[in-house]
Amino acid sequence: MNIILKLSDSKILAWIFLILMLVIAIGSILMRFKTTWFEISDVFFGYMCAFTHLSSLYVWPLKHSAGDKLERVAFVLGLISVICFVAIYINKIA
């Protein structure tokens, strides 16, 4: 459990995740070029999750309450990203 907490507080890992989400977003847009806007919403919310998590790590030493709120926003955006991914997958099957 302690290792997971250390990994979630790592700024280097958060930067790697943010860059990875950016690469996935660009690749997804290029692969799904002729799609509607809501079909790339999962990638958008995933990128915003990574960005708010990274910003919470930088804000945390300055103000703990703001860091906590940003971390909650990152969690909600991650959940929305997963929900969008499932909804898009179901839409593609049907």
N, CA, C and O atoms as a GROMACS GRO file, in nm:
protein
  376
    1MET      N    1   0.082  -0.119   0.000
    1MET     CA    2   0.000   0.000   0.000
    1MET      C    3   0.086   0.125   0.000
    1MET      O    4   0.053   0.224  -0.066
    2ASN      N    5   0.197   0.121   0.073
    2ASN     CA    6   0.284   0.238   0.081
    2ASN      C    7   0.349   0.268  -0.053
    2ASN      O    8   0.372   0.384  -0.085
    3ILE      N    9   0.379   0.164  -0.132
    3ILE     CA   10   0.439   0.184  -0.264
    3ILE      C   11   0.340   0.252  -0.358
    3ILE      O   12   0.379   0.338  -0.437
    4ILE      N   13   0.214   0.215  -0.349
    4ILE     CA   14   0.111   0.277  -0.434
    4ILE      C   15   0.097   0.424  -0.401
    4ILE      O   16   0.083   0.507  -0.492
    5LEU      N   17   0.101   0.459  -0.273
    5LEU     CA   18   0.091   0.600  -0.234
    5LEU      C   19   0.212   0.679  -0.282
    5LEU      O   20   0.199   0.794  -0.324
    6LYS      N   21   0.330   0.618  -0.277
    6LYS     CA   22   0.449   0.687  -0.327
    6LYS      C   23   0.443   0.708  -0.478
    6LYS      O   24   0.484   0.812  -0.528
    7LEU      N   25   0.390   0.608  -0.551
    7LEU     CA   26   0.379   0.622  -0.696
    7LEU      C   27   0.275   0.727  -0.734
    7LEU      O   28   0.295   0.800  -0.831
    8SER      N   29   0.166   0.736  -0.659
    8SER     CA   30   0.064   0.836  -0.692
    8SER      C   31   0.109   0.977  -0.658
    8SER      O   32   0.052   1.073  -0.710
    9ASP      N   33   0.209   0.991  -0.571
    9ASP     CA   34   0.261   1.124  -0.538
    9ASP      C   35   0.385   1.160  -0.619
    9ASP      O   36   0.446   1.264  -0.593
   10SER      N   37   0.422   1.079  -0.716
   10SER     CA   38   0.542   1.103  -0.796
   10SER      C   39   0.512   1.201  -0.909
   10SER      O   40   0.424   1.176  -0.992
   11LYS      N   41   0.585   1.311  -0.912
   11LYS     CA   42   0.566   1.410  -1.019
   11LYS      C   43   0.619   1.358  -1.152
   11LYS      O   44   0.564   1.388  -1.257
   12ILE      N   45   0.726   1.280  -1.147
   12ILE     CA   46   0.783   1.225  -1.270
   12ILE      C   47   0.684   1.128  -1.336
   12ILE      O   48   0.664   1.132  -1.457
   13LEU      N   49   0.623   1.044  -1.256
   13LEU     CA   50   0.524   0.951  -1.309
   13LEU      C   51   0.401   1.025  -1.363
   13LEU      O   52   0.343   0.984  -1.463
   14ALA      N   53   0.363   1.134  -1.296
   14ALA     CA   54   0.250   1.213  -1.345
   14ALA      C   55   0.283   1.280  -1.478
   14ALA      O   56   0.198   1.287  -1.566
   15TRP      N   57   0.406   1.329  -1.494
   15TRP     CA   58   0.448   1.387  -1.622
   15TRP      C   59   0.448   1.282  -1.732
   15TRP      O   60   0.404   1.309  -1.844
   16ILE      N   61   0.496   1.162  -1.700
   16ILE     CA   62   0.496   1.054  -1.799
   16ILE      C   63   0.353   1.020  -1.841
   16ILE      O   64   0.326   1.000  -1.959
   17PHE      N   65   0.261   1.014  -1.743
   17PHE     CA   66   0.121   0.985  -1.773
   17PHE      C   67   0.059   1.096  -1.859
   17PHE      O   68  -0.019   1.067  -1.950
   18LEU      N   69   0.093   1.220  -1.830
   18LEU     CA   70   0.040   1.332  -1.908
   18LEU      C   71   0.089   1.327  -2.052
   18LEU      O   72   0.011   1.347  -2.145
   19ILE      N   73   0.218   1.301  -2.072
   19ILE     CA   74   0.273   1.290  -2.207
   19ILE      C   75   0.215   1.170  -2.280
   19ILE      O   76   0.186   1.177  -2.399
   20LEU      N   77   0.198   1.058  -2.207
   20LEU     CA   78   0.137   0.940  -2.267
   20LEU      C   79  -0.006   0.968  -2.311
   20LEU      O   80  -0.046   0.926  -2.420
   21MET      N   81  -0.082   1.038  -2.230
   21MET     CA   82  -0.219   1.073  -2.268
   21MET      C   83  -0.221   1.168  -2.387
   21MET      O   84  -0.311   1.159  -2.471
   22LEU      N   85  -0.125   1.257  -2.397
   22LEU     CA   86  -0.116   1.347  -2.512
   22LEU      C   87  -0.088   1.269  -2.639
   22LEU      O   88  -0.148   1.296  -2.744
   23VAL      N   89   0.003   1.172  -2.632
   23VAL     CA   90   0.034   1.088  -2.748
   23VAL      C   91  -0.088   1.005  -2.788
   23VAL      O   92  -0.119   0.991  -2.906
   24ILE      N   93  -0.157   0.950  -2.688
   24ILE     CA   94  -0.278   0.872  -2.716
   24ILE      C   95  -0.385   0.961  -2.779
   24ILE      O   96  -0.455   0.919  -2.870
   25ALA      N   97  -0.398   1.084  -2.729
   25ALA     CA   98  -0.499   1.176  -2.783
   25ALA      C   99  -0.469   1.209  -2.929
   25ALA      O  100  -0.560   1.206  -3.012
   26ILE      N  101  -0.345   1.240  -2.959
   26ILE     CA  102  -0.309   1.272  -3.097
   26ILE      C  103  -0.328   1.151  -3.187
   26ILE      O  104  -0.384   1.162  -3.297
   27GLY      N  105  -0.283   1.034  -3.142
   27GLY     CA  106  -0.300   0.913  -3.221
   27GLY      C  107  -0.446   0.877  -3.240
   27GLY      O  108  -0.486   0.832  -3.348
   28SER      N  109  -0.526   0.897  -3.136
   28SER     CA  110  -0.668   0.865  -3.145
   28SER      C  111  -0.740   0.958  -3.242
   28SER      O  112  -0.826   0.915  -3.318
   29ILE      N  113  -0.705   1.085  -3.238
   29ILE     CA  114  -0.767   1.181  -3.330
   29ILE      C  115  -0.726   1.149  -3.474
   29ILE      O  116  -0.809   1.160  -3.565
   30LEU      N  117  -0.601   1.112  -3.496
   30LEU     CA  118  -0.557   1.079  -3.632
   30LEU      C  119  -0.620   0.949  -3.682
   30LEU      O  120  -0.652   0.937  -3.800
   31MET      N  121  -0.638   0.852  -3.592
   31MET     CA  122  -0.700   0.726  -3.635
   31MET      C  123  -0.850   0.740  -3.655
   31MET      O  124  -0.907   0.678  -3.744
   32ARG      N  125  -0.914   0.820  -3.571
   32ARG     CA  126  -1.059   0.837  -3.581
   32ARG      C  127  -1.090   0.977  -3.635
   32ARG      O  128  -1.168   1.051  -3.576
   33PHE      N  129  -1.030   1.011  -3.746
   33PHE     CA  130  -1.039   1.148  -3.798
   33PHE      C  131  -1.181   1.185  -3.841
   33PHE      O  132  -1.224   1.298  -3.820
   34LYS      N  133  -1.252   1.092  -3.901
   34LYS     CA  134  -1.387   1.123  -3.952
   34LYS      C  135  -1.495   1.078  -3.854
   34LYS      O  136  -1.594   1.018  -3.894
   35THR      N  137  -1.475   1.107  -3.728
   35THR     CA  138  -1.574   1.069  -3.627
   35THR      C  139  -1.635   1.195  -3.568
   35THR      O  140  -1.590   1.307  -3.593
   36THR      N  141  -1.738   1.173  -3.489
   36THR     CA  142  -1.803   1.285  -3.422
   36THR      C  143  -1.725   1.321  -3.296
   36THR      O  144  -1.638   1.246  -3.252
   37TRP      N  145  -1.758   1.435  -3.240
   37TRP     CA  146  -1.681   1.487  -3.127
   37TRP      C  147  -1.692   1.399  -3.003
   37TRP      O  148  -1.596   1.388  -2.927
   38PHE      N  149  -1.807   1.336  -2.982
   38PHE     CA  150  -1.823   1.259  -2.858
   38PHE      C  151  -1.748   1.127  -2.861
   38PHE      O  152  -1.734   1.062  -2.757
   39GLU      N  153  -1.699   1.086  -2.977
   39GLU     CA  154  -1.624   0.961  -2.984
   39GLU      C  155  -1.480   0.976  -2.937
   39GLU      O  156  -1.411   0.876  -2.919
   40ILE      N  157  -1.435   1.098  -2.916
   40ILE     CA  158  -1.302   1.118  -2.859
   40ILE      C  159  -1.312   1.180  -2.719
   40ILE      O  160  -1.213   1.229  -2.666
   41SER      N  161  -1.432   1.178  -2.660
   41SER     CA  162  -1.449   1.235  -2.527
   41SER      C  163  -1.375   1.155  -2.420
   41SER      O  164  -1.332   1.211  -2.320
   42ASP      N  165  -1.360   1.024  -2.441
   42ASP     CA  166  -1.286   0.944  -2.343
   42ASP      C  167  -1.141   0.987  -2.334
   42ASP      O  168  -1.083   0.989  -2.225
   43VAL      N  169  -1.081   1.021  -2.447
   43VAL     CA  170  -0.943   1.066  -2.449
   43VAL      C  171  -0.931   1.204  -2.385
   43VAL      O  172  -0.835   1.231  -2.312
   44PHE      N  173  -1.027   1.291  -2.411
   44PHE     CA  174  -1.025   1.424  -2.352
   44PHE      C  175  -1.033   1.416  -2.199
   44PHE      O  176  -0.955   1.481  -2.129
   45PHE      N  177  -1.126   1.337  -2.148
   45PHE     CA  178  -1.139   1.328  -2.003
   45PHE      C  179  -1.018   1.258  -1.940
   45PHE      O  180  -0.980   1.290  -1.828
   46GLY      N  181  -0.958   1.164  -2.010
   46GLY     CA  182  -0.835   1.101  -1.961
   46GLY      C  183  -0.721   1.200  -1.954
   46GLY      O  184  -0.644   1.200  -1.857
   47TYR      N  185  -0.708   1.284  -2.055
   47TYR     CA  186  -0.604   1.387  -2.053
   47TYR      C  187  -0.629   1.488  -1.941
   47TYR      O  188  -0.535   1.528  -1.871
   48MET      N  189  -0.754   1.528  -1.923
   48MET     CA  190  -0.784   1.624  -1.816
   48MET      C  191  -0.761   1.561  -1.678
   48MET      O  192  -0.722   1.632  -1.585
   49CYS      N  193  -0.783   1.432  -1.665
   49CYS     CA  194  -0.754   1.362  -1.540
   49CYS      C  195  -0.604   1.368  -1.511
   49CYS      O  196  -0.563   1.398  -1.399
   50ALA      N  197  -0.522   1.340  -1.612
   50ALA     CA  198  -0.377   1.346  -1.594
   50ALA      C  199  -0.331   1.488  -1.562
   50ALA      O  200  -0.243   1.507  -1.477
   51PHE      N  201  -0.389   1.587  -1.628
   51PHE     CA  202  -0.348   1.726  -1.606
   51PHE      C  203  -0.386   1.773  -1.466
   51PHE      O  204  -0.305   1.837  -1.398
   52THR      N  205  -0.507   1.744  -1.421
   52THR     CA  206  -0.547   1.789  -1.288
   52THR      C  207  -0.472   1.714  -1.178
   52THR      O  208  -0.445   1.771  -1.072
   53HIS      N  209  -0.437   1.588  -1.202
   53HIS     CA  210  -0.356   1.515  -1.104
   53HIS      C  211  -0.217   1.578  -1.094
   53HIS      O  212  -0.165   1.596  -0.985
   54LEU      N  213  -0.158   1.610  -1.208
   54LEU     CA  214  -0.027   1.673  -1.206
   54LEU      C  215  -0.032   1.810  -1.140
   54LEU      O  216   0.058   1.844  -1.062
   55SER      N  217  -0.134   1.889  -1.169
   55SER     CA  218  -0.144   2.020  -1.107
   55SER      C  219  -0.170   2.009  -0.956
   55SER      O  220  -0.126   2.094  -0.880
   56SER      N  221  -0.241   1.904  -0.913
   56SER     CA  222  -0.262   1.886  -0.769
   56SER      C  223  -0.132   1.855  -0.698
   56SER      O  224  -0.112   1.894  -0.583
   57LEU      N  225  -0.042   1.783  -0.766
   57LEU     CA  226   0.088   1.754  -0.705
   57LEU      C  227   0.171   1.880  -0.688
   57LEU      O  228   0.247   1.891  -0.592
   58TYR      N  229   0.158   1.976  -0.780
   58TYR     CA  230   0.233   2.100  -0.768
   58TYR      C  231   0.168   2.198  -0.671
   58TYR      O  232   0.238   2.280  -0.611
   59VAL      N  233   0.036   2.192  -0.656
   59VAL     CA  234  -0.035   2.284  -0.566
   59VAL      C  235  -0.031   2.235  -0.422
   59VAL      O  236  -0.038   2.316  -0.330
   60TRP      N  237  -0.021   2.105  -0.402
   60TRP     CA  238  -0.027   2.045  -0.269
   60TRP      C  239   0.069   2.110  -0.168
   60TRP      O  240   0.026   2.139  -0.057
   61PRO      N  241   0.198   2.134  -0.201
   61PRO     CA  242   0.285   2.196  -0.100
   61PRO      C  243   0.244   2.340  -0.065
   61PRO      O  244   0.275   2.387   0.044
   62LEU      N  245   0.178   2.407  -0.156
   62LEU     CA  246   0.139   2.546  -0.130
   62LEU      C  247   0.011   2.555  -0.047
   62LEU      O  248   0.004   2.631   0.049
   63LYS      N  249  -0.088   2.477  -0.084
   63LYS     CA  250  -0.215   2.478  -0.012
   63LYS      C  251  -0.278   2.339  -0.020
   63LYS      O  252  -0.317   2.294  -0.127
   64HIS      N  253  -0.286   2.273   0.094
   64HIS     CA  254  -0.333   2.134   0.098
   64HIS      C  255  -0.478   2.120   0.055
   64HIS      O  256  -0.513   2.023  -0.011
   65SER      N  257  -0.562   2.214   0.091
   65SER     CA  258  -0.704   2.201   0.057
   65SER      C  259  -0.726   2.209  -0.094
   65SER      O  260  -0.810   2.138  -0.150
   66ALA      N  261  -0.649   2.297  -0.160
   66ALA     CA  262  -0.662   2.307  -0.306
   66ALA      C  263  -0.609   2.181  -0.374
   66ALA      O  264  -0.665   2.135  -0.473
   67GLY      N  265  -0.501   2.125  -0.320
   67GLY     CA  266  -0.448   2.000  -0.374
   67GLY      C  267  -0.546   1.886  -0.359
   67GLY      O  268  -0.560   1.802  -0.449
   68ASP      N  269  -0.615   1.882  -0.244
   68ASP     CA  270  -0.717   1.777  -0.224
   68ASP      C  271  -0.832   1.792  -0.322
   68ASP      O  272  -0.880   1.693  -0.377
   69LYS      N  273  -0.877   1.914  -0.343
   69LYS     CA  274  -0.988   1.937  -0.436
   69LYS      C  275  -0.950   1.900  -0.578
   69LYS      O  276  -1.029   1.840  -0.650
   70LEU      N  277  -0.829   1.936  -0.619
   70LEU     CA  278  -0.784   1.900  -0.754
   70LEU      C  279  -0.771   1.748  -0.768
   70LEU      O  280  -0.797   1.693  -0.875
   71GLU      N  281  -0.730   1.682  -0.662
   71GLU     CA  282  -0.718   1.536  -0.668
   71GLU      C  283  -0.855   1.472  -0.680
   71GLU      O  284  -0.871   1.372  -0.750
   72ARG      N  285  -0.956   1.528  -0.612
   72ARG     CA  286  -1.093   1.477  -0.626
   72ARG      C  287  -1.145   1.500  -0.768
   72ARG      O  288  -1.212   1.414  -0.824
   73VAL      N  289  -1.114   1.617  -0.824
   73VAL     CA  290  -1.156   1.646  -0.962
   73VAL      C  291  -1.089   1.548  -1.058
   73VAL      O  292  -1.153   1.500  -1.152
   74ALA      N  293  -0.962   1.518  -1.035
   74ALA     CA  294  -0.891   1.422  -1.120
   74ALA      C  295  -0.956   1.284  -1.111
   74ALA      O  296  -0.968   1.215  -1.212
   75PHE      N  297  -0.998   1.244  -0.992
   75PHE     CA  298  -1.063   1.115  -0.976
   75PHE      C  299  -1.196   1.111  -1.050
   75PHE      O  300  -1.227   1.013  -1.118
   76VAL      N  301  -1.274   1.218  -1.038
   76VAL     CA  302  -1.404   1.224  -1.108
   76VAL      C  303  -1.383   1.223  -1.259
   76VAL      O  304  -1.456   1.154  -1.331
   77LEU      N  305  -1.284   1.297  -1.308
   77LEU     CA  306  -1.256   1.298  -1.452
   77LEU      C  307  -1.211   1.160  -1.500
   77LEU      O  308  -1.244   1.119  -1.611
   78GLY      N  309  -1.136   1.089  -1.418
   78GLY     CA  310  -1.097   0.952  -1.453
   78GLY      C  311  -1.217   0.860  -1.463
   78GLY      O  312  -1.226   0.777  -1.554
   79LEU      N  313  -1.311   0.874  -1.369
   79LEU     CA  314  -1.433   0.794  -1.376
   79LEU      C  315  -1.515   0.828  -1.500
   79LEU      O  316  -1.567   0.738  -1.566
   80ILE      N  317  -1.526   0.956  -1.532
   80ILE     CA  318  -1.601   0.997  -1.651
   80ILE      C  319  -1.533   0.943  -1.776
   80ILE      O  320  -1.601   0.903  -1.871
   81SER      N  321  -1.400   0.940  -1.777
   81SER     CA  322  -1.327   0.886  -1.892
   81SER      C  323  -1.358   0.738  -1.912
   81SER      O  324  -1.377   0.693  -2.025
   82VAL      N  325  -1.363   0.663  -1.803
   82VAL     CA  326  -1.394   0.520  -1.813
   82VAL      C  327  -1.539   0.501  -1.859
   82VAL      O  328  -1.566   0.414  -1.942
   83ILE      N  329  -1.631   0.581  -1.807
   83ILE     CA  330  -1.772   0.572  -1.848
   83ILE      C  331  -1.786   0.604  -1.996
   83ILE      O  332  -1.860   0.536  -2.067
   84CYS      N  333  -1.716   0.708  -2.043
   84CYS     CA  334  -1.720   0.743  -2.185
   84CYS      C  335  -1.663   0.632  -2.272
   84CYS      O  336  -1.716   0.602  -2.379
   85PHE      N  337  -1.554   0.570  -2.226
   85PHE     CA  338  -1.494   0.461  -2.301
   85PHE      C  339  -1.592   0.345  -2.316
   85PHE      O  340  -1.606   0.289  -2.425
   86VAL      N  341  -1.660   0.310  -2.208
   86VAL     CA  342  -1.757   0.201  -2.212
   86VAL      C  343  -1.875   0.238  -2.302
   86VAL      O  344  -1.922   0.156  -2.380
   87ALA      N  345  -1.923   0.362  -2.291
   87ALA     CA  346  -2.036   0.407  -2.373
   87ALA      C  347  -2.000   0.406  -2.521
   87ALA      O  348  -2.082   0.367  -2.604
   88ILE      N  349  -1.880   0.450  -2.555
   88ILE     CA  350  -1.837   0.450  -2.695
   88ILE      C  351  -1.823   0.306  -2.746
   88ILE      O  352  -1.860   0.277  -2.860
   89TYR      N  353  -1.771   0.216  -2.662
   89TYR     CA  354  -1.757   0.077  -2.701
   89TYR      C  355  -1.895   0.013  -2.725
   89TYR      O  356  -1.914  -0.060  -2.823
   90ILE      N  357  -1.989   0.041  -2.636
   90ILE     CA  358  -2.124  -0.013  -2.653
   90ILE      C  359  -2.188   0.044  -2.779
   90ILE      O  360  -2.258  -0.027  -2.851
   91ASN      N  361  -2.163   0.173  -2.807
   91ASN     CA  362  -2.219   0.237  -2.926
   91ASN      C  363  -2.161   0.175  -3.054
   91ASN      O  364  -2.231   0.162  -3.154
   92LYS      N  365  -2.033   0.138  -3.050
   92LYS     CA  366  -1.971   0.077  -3.168
   92LYS      C  367  -2.025  -0.064  -3.193
   92LYS      O  368  -2.038  -0.107  -3.308
   93ILE      N  369  -2.056  -0.136  -3.085
   93ILE     CA  370  -2.107  -0.273  -3.099
   93ILE      C  371  -2.249  -0.271  -3.155
   93ILE      O  372  -2.284  -0.351  -3.242
   94ALA      N  373  -2.331  -0.180  -3.103
   94ALA     CA  374  -2.473  -0.178  -3.140
   94ALA      C  375  -2.498  -0.125  -3.279
   94ALA      O  376  -2.612  -0.118  -3.323
   0.00000   0.00000   0.00000
